[in-house]
């Protein structure tokens, strides 16, 4: 895989920018998104451009395999690589779907409060899904339980009923870009805030909410 791919991403100002990647770099981006999504306690920003480009690359690889000679060792190697990429892609999407189902009212509330121009954490397809999931959940609760209860108990606040993502949970990370003056909140009331520097290549166990912006920016990688 040596051809060059164009990937459109949004910068910090919400503007679209074109990034040129090789197929190997594209798969590396997918692996990073997968690992971050797998270990982050909250739903991260969607990567629809990466997903779309990877699916196109898989189709291209399948076309190359159909033209290859039977019995060629390269065919077996490429087939194994395709299966590996498919596994990572499906695991990434499945992980996002599980978080959407688990935290759906909070995800919708976050989407509703999102400032104009800020990237959505949901792909268009995920937004449709979570809206339908919310509607179906409310309808199910009403038909199964709420309509049989006294009038003053026939409403349920899903934001209060469904647990929030635990942003205080601890995560392992590897630093990709050196970071200075990271403010760490104390674990106990008698302790004080303190500041740390994160050296490139170092690994840490730290509270997620402390480094959540660094995960979003790509400065650190969850592991």
LINUR-V311764 format. One record per residue. N is the residue number from 1. PHI is phi in whole degrees, 0 to 359 (* if undefined). OMEGA is omega in radians with two decimals (NA if undefined). D_CENTER is the distance of its C-alpha to the mean C-alpha in Angstrom with 2 decimals. Layout:
{{N;PHI;OMEGA;D_CENTER} {N;PHI;OMEGA;D_CENTER}}
//
This chain:
{{1;*;-3.07;25.76} {2;236;-3.09;27.10} {3;290;-3.09;26.53} {4;256;-3.11;24.57} {5;242;3.08;21.65} {6;261;-3.14;20.91} {7;238;3.13;17.36} {8;264;3.14;17.20} {9;233;3.08;14.84} {10;260;3.06;15.31} {11;276;-3.07;16.87} {12;294;3.12;17.14} {13;266;3.12;19.82} {14;84;3.13;17.91} {15;277;3.13;20.10} {16;278;3.08;19.21} {17;228;-3.09;20.03} {18;265;3.12;20.64} {19;243;3.14;19.48} {20;264;-3.10;21.54} {21;233;2.92;20.08} {22;279;3.09;21.83} {23;305;3.13;20.43} {24;296;3.11;20.04} {25;292;3.10;18.02} {26;297;3.13;15.78} {27;295;3.09;15.17} {28;297;3.08;14.62} {29;299;3.11;11.84} {30;298;-3.14;10.24} {31;298;3.11;11.02} {32;295;3.11;9.60} {33;297;3.14;6.05} {34;297;-3.12;6.86} {35;296;3.12;8.57} {36;298;-3.13;6.43} {37;294;-3.10;3.97} {38;294;-3.01;7.58} {39;255;3.09;9.37} {40;283;-3.14;7.92} {41;286;-3.12;9.95} {42;246;3.06;8.19} {43;286;-3.13;5.49} {44;268;3.11;3.79} {45;300;-3.13;5.44} {46;291;3.12;5.58} {47;236;-3.06;7.33} {48;296;3.14;10.31} {49;294;3.12;12.78} {50;295;-3.14;11.55} {51;300;-3.12;11.44} {52;296;-3.14;14.82} {53;294;3.12;16.33} {54;294;3.12;15.57} {55;296;3.08;17.17} {56;295;3.13;20.05} {57;294;3.09;20.48} {58;297;3.09;20.77} {59;297;3.11;23.40} {60;296;3.13;25.19} {61;295;3.10;25.32} {62;298;3.10;26.69} {63;296;3.10;29.34} {64;296;-3.14;30.35} {65;294;3.13;30.76} {66;295;3.13;32.99} {67;269;-3.11;35.22} {68;281;-3.14;35.43} {69;283;3.08;38.47} {70;294;3.13;38.48} {71;88;3.12;38.83} {72;289;-3.12;37.22} {73;300;-3.14;35.31} {74;297;3.14;32.68} {75;297;3.14;31.87} {76;297;-3.14;30.95} {77;294;3.13;28.82} {78;294;3.11;26.91} {79;296;3.10;26.51} {80;296;3.12;25.00} {81;294;3.10;22.56} {82;296;3.12;21.60} {83;295;3.10;21.08} {84;296;-3.14;18.88} {85;295;3.11;16.65} {86;300;3.14;16.69} {87;298;-3.13;15.75} {88;298;-3.12;12.65} {89;297;-3.13;11.61} {90;293;3.11;12.61} {91;295;3.11;11.06} {92;299;-3.12;7.50} {93;292;3.13;8.45} {94;293;3.11;10.41} {95;298;3.11;8.04} {96;295;-3.13;6.17} {97;297;3.13;9.87} {98;297;3.11;11.14} {99;292;3.12;9.32} {100;299;3.14;10.55} {101;292;-3.08;13.90} {102;281;-3.02;14.11} {103;240;-2.94;13.48} {104;306;-3.12;14.46} {105;293;-3.14;17.21} {106;288;3.09;15.39} {107;294;3.11;12.53} {108;294;3.11;15.47} {109;295;3.11;17.39} {110;296;3.12;14.82} {111;293;-3.14;14.70} {112;292;-3.11;18.51} {113;270;-3.08;18.92} {114;295;3.11;16.79} {115;297;3.12;19.36} {116;297;-3.13;20.53} {117;95;3.10;19.14} {118;279;-3.11;15.87} {119;300;3.10;12.83} {120;282;3.05;11.33} {121;277;-3.10;7.90} {122;247;2.94;9.09} {123;285;3.11;10.54} {124;305;3.14;14.29} {125;292;3.12;14.34} {126;292;3.13;11.79} {127;296;3.09;13.93} {128;299;-3.12;17.01} {129;298;-3.06;15.86} {130;292;3.07;15.07} {131;296;3.12;18.37} {132;294;3.13;20.27} {133;297;3.10;18.90} {134;297;-3.13;20.09} {135;298;-3.12;23.40} {136;293;3.12;24.03} {137;295;3.12;23.39} {138;297;3.12;25.80} {139;296;3.14;28.32} {140;296;3.13;28.24} {141;298;-3.13;28.80} {142;294;-3.07;31.60} {143;288;-3.05;33.34} {144;273;-2.99;33.15} {145;230;-2.92;33.81} {146;297;-3.09;34.01} {147;291;3.12;36.88} {148;266;-3.09;39.00} {149;258;3.10;38.68} {150;303;-3.09;40.84} {151;306;-3.10;40.05} {152;285;3.13;38.85} {153;242;-3.07;36.17} {154;269;3.05;34.89} {155;236;3.11;31.85} {156;228;3.10;28.70} {157;268;-3.09;26.20} {158;295;3.10;22.84} {159;296;3.11;21.28} {160;271;-3.07;23.72} {161;282;-3.09;23.77} {162;263;-3.12;20.09} {163;299;3.07;18.83} {164;278;2.98;16.32} {165;300;-3.11;13.41} {166;273;-3.11;15.41} {167;285;3.09;14.59} {168;272;3.11;17.79} {169;292;-3.08;16.69} {170;264;-3.14;17.14} {171;226;2.98;14.90} {172;272;3.11;16.16} {173;213;3.00;15.37} {174;241;-3.07;17.12} {175;276;3.12;18.22} {176;264;3.13;18.01} {177;225;-3.10;19.97} {178;303;-3.12;22.68} {179;234;-3.13;22.11} {180;245;3.00;25.11} {181;57;3.05;25.97} {182;276;-3.10;22.83} {183;280;3.13;24.03} {184;249;3.14;23.66} {185;282;-3.13;24.71} {186;290;3.09;27.31} {187;273;-3.14;26.84} {188;231;-3.08;30.31} {189;298;-3.08;32.35} {190;281;3.11;35.03} {191;267;3.14;32.73} {192;248;3.01;31.92} {193;298;3.06;28.93} {194;217;-3.04;28.89} {195;245;3.10;27.43} {196;231;2.98;26.12} {197;251;3.12;25.51} {198;250;-3.10;22.84} {199;277;3.14;24.46} {200;303;3.13;22.82} {201;89;-3.14;22.32} {202;282;-3.14;22.76} {203;239;-3.04;20.75} {204;216;2.93;20.44} {205;247;-2.98;19.77} {206;211;3.13;18.98} {207;296;-3.02;17.85} {208;301;-3.03;14.19} {209;296;3.10;15.22} {210;292;-3.04;17.52} {211;245;3.14;15.06} {212;305;3.10;12.00} {213;297;-3.14;13.27} {214;286;3.05;13.72} {215;294;-3.13;10.16} {216;297;-3.10;9.38} {217;277;-3.13;12.52} {218;89;-3.13;12.07} {219;287;3.07;15.22} {220;230;-3.14;14.09} {221;238;3.07;12.21} {222;289;-3.10;11.38} {223;223;NA;13.72}}
//
